């Protein structure tokens, strides 16, 4: 009986590790499909973003609404990053052009560099913002990259 007990002690961590790997793989597959599926978070985010842009709203307002919806709808262990949300919207629009017929012209705005005036008003960083561990923006001094290195 001692032998059986020691075997279960050895297999316990292996079974837990295997379960963790399977769960992580399932989450990755789910998040990869989320951008492609029109009913998933990426598709719903694309619907909001494209609808708002087609009705005259500026990028910042449309992006904030779409990103908030994607974060709320995503069923992952971790928060969806702005970069990933932008990719999810792009994938949904590109793979469903009939559903989003005039939205392709707005996709570039998801990846365009931010102007210095718009960052103070936006509650969420855009997909091209760079955050550092300390919570601020990279550099923190207010200098641009070219000013810093010239």
Helices and strands as residue ranges (DSSP letters): H 2-36, H 41-54, H 59-73, H 82-95, G 104-110, H 145-149
